[in-house]
Amino acid sequence: MQHSVSLSFEIIQLVFKLGSFDVDDLILTTLGGILGYLPFYATLLFLNRKNQRKNEKLADC
């Protein structure tokens, strides 16, 4: 998803001659999106496991 948005912006810059088309921007934005998603996904996994344990304790009662 992040790659598609970044690619769209770069193509718009190229077609309409706004700013400069730079492949580095595309690569760095994609990498930043991936690096930003990893902590989000790790937190999501942590919270899901925490809720599963809580539900298991409630079911045992």
N, CA, C and O atoms as a printed pandas DataFrame, in Angstrom:
     atom_number atom_name residue_name chain_id  residue_number  x_coord  y_coord  z_coord
0              1         N          MET        A               1    0.826   -1.192    0.000
1              2        CA          MET        A               1    0.000    0.000    0.000
2              3         C          MET        A               1    0.871    1.257    0.000
3              4         O          MET        A               1    0.681    2.160   -0.814
4              5         N          GLN        A               2    1.819    1.295    0.919
5              6        CA          GLN        A               2    2.690    2.466    1.030
6              7         C          GLN        A               2    3.456    2.681   -0.273
7              8         O          GLN        A               2    3.652    3.815   -0.711
8              9         N          HIS        A               3    3.878    1.596   -0.878
9             10        CA          HIS        A               3    4.627    1.688   -2.127
10            11         C          HIS        A               3    3.761    2.305   -3.222
11            12         O          HIS        A               3    4.241    3.126   -4.004
12            13         N          SER        A               4    2.496    1.917   -3.279
13            14        CA          SER        A               4    1.580    2.429   -4.311
14            15         C          SER        A               4    1.342    3.927   -4.158
15            16         O          SER        A               4    1.326    4.659   -5.147
16            17         N          VAL        A               5    1.160    4.376   -2.938
17            18        CA          VAL        A               5    0.931    5.807   -2.691
18            19         C          VAL        A               5    2.173    6.609   -3.074
19            20         O          VAL        A               5    2.074    7.641   -3.737
20            21         N          SER        A               6    3.323    6.135   -2.659
21            22        CA          SER        A               6    4.570    6.825   -2.974
22            23         C          SER        A               6    4.815    6.849   -4.479
23            24         O          SER        A               6    5.231    7.871   -5.024
24            25         N          LEU        A               7    4.562    5.733   -5.148
25            26        CA          LEU        A               7    4.729    5.670   -6.596
26            27         C          LEU        A               7    3.778    6.646   -7.297
27            28         O          LEU        A               7    4.156    7.292   -8.274
28            29         N          SER        A               8    2.562    6.749   -6.800
29            30        CA          SER        A               8    1.588    7.682   -7.381
30            31         C          SER        A               8    2.081    9.122   -7.283
31            32         O          SER        A               8    1.992    9.878   -8.250
32            33         N          PHE        A               9    2.595    9.497   -6.129
33            34        CA          PHE        A               9    3.113   10.856   -5.965
34            35         C          PHE        A               9    4.288   11.120   -6.898
35            36         O          PHE        A               9    4.390   12.196   -7.487
36            37         N          GLU        A              10    5.163   10.150   -7.030
37            38        CA          GLU        A              10    6.320   10.329   -7.909
38            39         C          GLU        A              10    5.887   10.451   -9.363
39            40         O          GLU        A              10    6.451   11.255  -10.104
40            41         N          ILE        A              11    4.905    9.675   -9.784
41            42        CA          ILE        A              11    4.417    9.757  -11.167
42            43         C          ILE        A              11    3.741   11.106  -11.417
43            44         O          ILE        A              11    3.921   11.707  -12.476
44            45         N          ILE        A              12    2.963   11.580  -10.442
45            46        CA          ILE        A              12    2.325   12.905  -10.574
46            47         C          ILE        A              12    3.392   13.984  -10.721
47            48         O          ILE        A              12    3.249   14.888  -11.545
48            49         N          GLN        A              13    4.454   13.897   -9.934
49            50        CA          GLN        A              13    5.539   14.874  -10.054
50            51         C          GLN        A              13    6.178   14.812  -11.431
51            52         O          GLN        A              13    6.523   15.842  -12.010
52            53         N          LEU        A              14    6.334   13.604  -11.954
53            54        CA          LEU        A              14    6.960   13.446  -13.261
54            55         C          LEU        A              14    6.066   13.987  -14.372
55            56         O          LEU        A              14    6.533   14.724  -15.240
56            57         N          VAL        A              15    4.779   13.625  -14.349
57            58        CA          VAL        A              15    3.860   14.011  -15.421
58            59         C          VAL        A              15    3.601   15.519  -15.428
59            60         O          VAL        A              15    3.644   16.152  -16.482
60            61         N          PHE        A              16    3.333   16.090  -14.260
61            62        CA          PHE        A              16    2.979   17.503  -14.187
62            63         C          PHE        A              16    4.181   18.423  -13.943
63            64         O          PHE        A              16    4.031   19.634  -13.780
64            65         N          LYS        A              17    5.350   17.834  -13.922
65            66        CA          LYS        A              17    6.597   18.588  -13.723
66            67         C          LYS        A              17    6.550   19.425  -12.444
67            68         O          LYS        A              17    6.953   20.588  -12.425
68            69         N          LEU        A              18    6.049   18.803  -11.381
69            70        CA          LEU        A              18    6.026   19.427  -10.055
70            71         C          LEU        A              18    7.144   18.792   -9.237
71            72         O          LEU        A              18    7.118   17.588   -8.982
72            73         N          GLY        A              19    8.092   19.565   -8.836
73            74        CA          GLY        A              19    9.204   18.995   -8.091
74            75         C          GLY        A              19   10.066   18.145   -9.010
75            76         O          GLY        A              19   10.174   18.412  -10.207
76            77         N          SER        A              20   10.675   17.122   -8.437
77            78        CA          SER        A              20   11.525   16.259   -9.250
78            79         C          SER        A              20   11.203   14.798   -8.950
79            80         O          SER        A              20   10.935   14.424   -7.809
80            81         N          PHE        A              21   11.236   13.992   -9.990
81            82        CA          PHE        A              21   11.029   12.561   -9.853
82            83         C          PHE        A              21   12.322   11.962   -9.328
83            84         O          PHE        A              21   13.374   12.101   -9.953
84            85         N          ASP        A              22   12.250   11.299   -8.184
85            86        CA          ASP        A              22   13.450   10.761   -7.568
86            87         C          ASP        A              22   13.171    9.349   -7.068
87            88         O          ASP        A              22   12.302    9.137   -6.222
88            89         N          VAL        A              23   13.909    8.399   -7.595
89            90        CA          VAL        A              23   13.723    7.001   -7.204
90            91         C          VAL        A              23   14.087    6.804   -5.732
91            92         O          VAL        A              23   13.503    5.954   -5.059
92            93         N          ASP        A              24   15.040    7.578   -5.232
93            94        CA          ASP        A              24   15.422    7.475   -3.823
94            95         C          ASP        A              24   14.227    7.746   -2.910
95            96         O          ASP        A              24   14.056    7.070   -1.896
96            97         N          ASP        A              25   13.402    8.731   -3.264
97            98        CA          ASP        A              25   12.203    9.020   -2.469
98            99         C          ASP        A              25   11.283    7.809   -2.419
99           100         O          ASP        A              25   10.723    7.481   -1.373
100          101         N          LEU        A              26   11.139    7.160   -3.547
101          102        CA          LEU        A              26   10.276    5.979   -3.628
102          103         C          LEU        A              26   10.799    4.860   -2.733
103          104         O          LEU        A              26   10.033    4.237   -1.997
104          105         N          ILE        A              27   12.087    4.610   -2.798
105          106        CA          ILE        A              27   12.695    3.542   -1.995
106          107         C          ILE        A              27   12.628    3.871   -0.512
107          108         O          ILE        A              27   12.251    3.020    0.293
108          109         N          LEU        A              28   12.988    5.095   -0.141
109          110        CA          LEU        A              28   13.022    5.470    1.272
110          111         C          LEU        A              28   11.624    5.540    1.888
111          112         O          LEU        A              28   11.443    5.185    3.053
112          113         N          THR        A              29   10.639    5.995    1.118
113          114        CA          THR        A              29    9.275    6.046    1.628
114          115         C          THR        A              29    8.725    4.642    1.844
115          116         O          THR        A              29    8.050    4.380    2.840
116          117         N          THR        A              30    9.014    3.745    0.915
117          118        CA          THR        A              30    8.582    2.353    1.063
118          119         C          THR        A              30    9.253    1.712    2.269
119          120         O          THR        A              30    8.600    1.022    3.052
120          121         N          LEU        A              31   10.542    1.934    2.421
121          122        CA          LEU        A              31   11.272    1.390    3.567
122          123         C          LEU        A              31   10.735    1.962    4.878
123          124         O          LEU        A              31   10.596    1.238    5.864
124          125         N          GLY        A              32   10.434    3.253    4.888
125          126        CA          GLY        A              32    9.872    3.881    6.081
126          127         C          GLY        A              32    8.505    3.315    6.427
127          128         O          GLY        A              32    8.185    3.132    7.602
128          129         N          GLY        A              33    7.699    3.037    5.412
129          130        CA          GLY        A              33    6.388    2.424    5.652
130          131         C          GLY        A              33    6.518    1.042    6.255
131          132         O          GLY        A              33    5.764    0.679    7.159
132          133         N          ILE        A              34    7.472    0.268    5.759
133          134        CA          ILE        A              34    7.702   -1.081    6.296
134          135         C          ILE        A              34    8.201   -0.997    7.732
135          136         O          ILE        A              34    7.715   -1.716    8.604
136          137         N          LEU        A              35    9.163   -0.125    7.977
137          138        CA          LEU        A              35    9.713    0.011    9.331
138          139         C          LEU        A              35    8.684    0.562   10.312
139          140         O          LEU        A              35    8.740    0.255   11.503
140          141         N          GLY        A              36    7.760    1.360    9.832
141          142        CA          GLY        A              36    6.698    1.865   10.699
142          143         C          GLY        A              36    5.636    0.819   10.979
143          144         O          GLY        A              36    5.008    0.839   12.038
144          145         N          TYR        A              37    5.430   -0.096   10.043
145          146        CA          TYR        A              37    4.419   -1.133   10.210
146          147         C          TYR        A              37    4.869   -2.219   11.184
147          148         O          TYR        A              37    4.042   -2.793   11.893
148          149         N          LEU        A              38    6.157   -2.504   11.226
149          150        CA          LEU        A              38    6.661   -3.581   12.087
150          151         C          LEU        A              38    6.339   -3.377   13.568
151          152         O          LEU        A              38    5.852   -4.318   14.195
152          153         N          PRO        A              39    6.581   -2.206   14.167
153          154        CA          PRO        A              39    6.202   -2.022   15.572
154          155         C          PRO        A              39    4.687   -2.100   15.778
155          156         O          PRO        A              39    4.226   -2.607   16.800
156          157         N          PHE        A              40    3.917   -1.601   14.814
157          158        CA          PHE        A              40    2.462   -1.686   14.895
158          159         C          PHE        A              40    2.019   -3.149   14.933
159          160         O          PHE        A              40    1.189   -3.528   15.759
160          161         N          TYR        A              41    2.568   -3.961   14.048
161          162        CA          TYR        A              41    2.208   -5.372   13.976
162          163         C          TYR        A              41    2.643   -6.117   15.239
163          164         O          TYR        A              41    1.906   -6.966   15.741
164          165         N          ALA        A              42    3.826   -5.807   15.751
165          166        CA          ALA        A              42    4.309   -6.443   16.979
166          167         C          ALA        A              42    3.401   -6.096   18.156
167          168         O          ALA        A              42    3.100   -6.960   18.979
168          169         N          THR        A              43    2.966   -4.846   18.242
169          170        CA          THR        A              43    2.048   -4.432   19.307
170          171         C          THR        A              43    0.711   -5.137   19.171
171          172         O          THR        A              43    0.126   -5.554   20.171
172          173         N          LEU        A              44    0.228   -5.273   17.962
173          174        CA          LEU        A              44   -1.028   -5.971   17.711
174          175         C          LEU        A              44   -0.951   -7.431   18.159
175          176         O          LEU        A              44   -1.877   -7.940   18.790
176          177         N          LEU        A              45    0.144   -8.094   17.834
177          178        CA          LEU        A              45    0.336   -9.483   18.274
178          179         C          LEU        A              45    0.380   -9.581   19.797
179          180         O          LEU        A              45   -0.223  -10.478   20.386
180          181         N          PHE        A              46    1.091   -8.663   20.419
181          182        CA          PHE        A              46    1.198   -8.660   21.880
182          183         C          PHE        A              46   -0.172   -8.495   22.534
183          184         O          PHE        A              46   -0.504   -9.215   23.476
184          185         N          LEU        A              47   -0.960   -7.555   22.037
185          186        CA          LEU        A              47   -2.276   -7.313   22.623
186          187         C          LEU        A              47   -3.223   -8.485   22.388
187          188         O          LEU        A              47   -4.030   -8.811   23.260
188          189         N          ASN        A              48   -3.136   -9.121   21.224
189          190        CA          ASN        A              48   -3.974  -10.290   20.955
190          191         C          ASN        A              48   -3.638  -11.440   21.888
191          192         O          ASN        A              48   -4.537  -12.106   22.402
192          193         N          ARG        A              49   -2.353  -11.680   22.111
193          194        CA          ARG        A              49   -1.945  -12.761   23.023
194          195         C          ARG        A              49   -2.373  -12.462   24.455
195          196         O          ARG        A              49   -2.798  -13.354   25.189
196          197         N          LYS        A              50   -2.256  -11.198   24.838
197          198        CA          LYS        A              50   -2.669  -10.794   26.184
198          199         C          LYS        A              50   -4.171  -11.025   26.374
199          200         O          LYS        A              50   -4.596  -11.523   27.417
200          201         N          ASN        A              51   -4.976  -10.664   25.366
201          202        CA          ASN        A              51   -6.423  -10.874   25.446
202          203         C          ASN        A              51   -6.783  -12.351   25.437
203          204         O          ASN        A              51   -7.726  -12.757   26.116
204          205         N          GLN        A              52   -6.046  -13.169   24.678
205          206        CA          GLN        A              52   -6.308  -14.603   24.660
206          207         C          GLN        A              52   -6.065  -15.216   26.037
207          208         O          GLN        A              52   -6.859  -16.033   26.504
208          209         N          ARG        A              53   -4.974  -14.825   26.682
209          210        CA          ARG        A              53   -4.680  -15.339   28.027
210          211         C          ARG        A              53   -5.753  -14.918   29.017
211          212         O          ARG        A              53   -6.169  -15.702   29.871
212          213         N          LYS        A              54   -6.194  -13.685   28.897
213          214        CA          LYS        A              54   -7.241  -13.176   29.784
214          215         C          LYS        A              54   -8.534  -13.967   29.581
215          216         O          LYS        A              54   -9.200  -14.331   30.551
216          217         N          ASN        A              55   -8.887  -14.232   28.329
217          218        CA          ASN        A              55  -10.100  -14.994   28.028
218          219         C          ASN        A              55   -9.992  -16.438   28.505
219          220         O          ASN        A              55  -10.981  -17.018   28.952
220          221         N          GLU        A              56   -8.798  -17.024   28.414
221          222        CA          GLU        A              56   -8.596  -18.392   28.886
222          223         C          GLU        A              56   -8.767  -18.468   30.408
223          224         O          GLU        A              56   -9.336  -19.432   30.920
224          225         N          LYS        A              57   -8.282  -17.467   31.121
225          226        CA          LYS        A              57   -8.432  -17.438   32.578
226          227         C          LYS        A              57   -9.893  -17.307   32.959
227          228         O          LYS        A              57  -10.347  -17.940   33.911
228          229         N          LEU        A              58  -10.636  -16.488   32.222
229          230        CA          LEU        A              58  -12.055  -16.326   32.501
230          231         C          LEU        A              58  -12.826  -17.605   32.199
231          232         O          LEU        A              58  -13.785  -17.923   32.902
232          233         N          ALA        A              59  -12.428  -18.338   31.175
233          234        CA          ALA        A              59  -13.108  -19.562   30.803
234          235         C          ALA        A              59  -12.849  -20.673   31.822
235          236         O          ALA        A              59  -13.684  -21.561   31.992
236          237         N          ASP        A              60  -11.707  -20.632   32.497
237          238        CA          ASP        A              60  -11.359  -21.658   33.481
238          239         C          ASP        A              60  -12.175  -21.513   34.765
239          240         O          ASP        A              60  -12.323  -22.481   35.512
240          241         N          CYS        A              61  -12.700  -20.336   35.029
241          242        CA          CYS        A              61  -13.436  -20.095   36.273
242          243         C          CYS        A              61  -14.734  -20.807   36.322
243          244         O          CYS        A              61  -15.462  -20.697   37.309
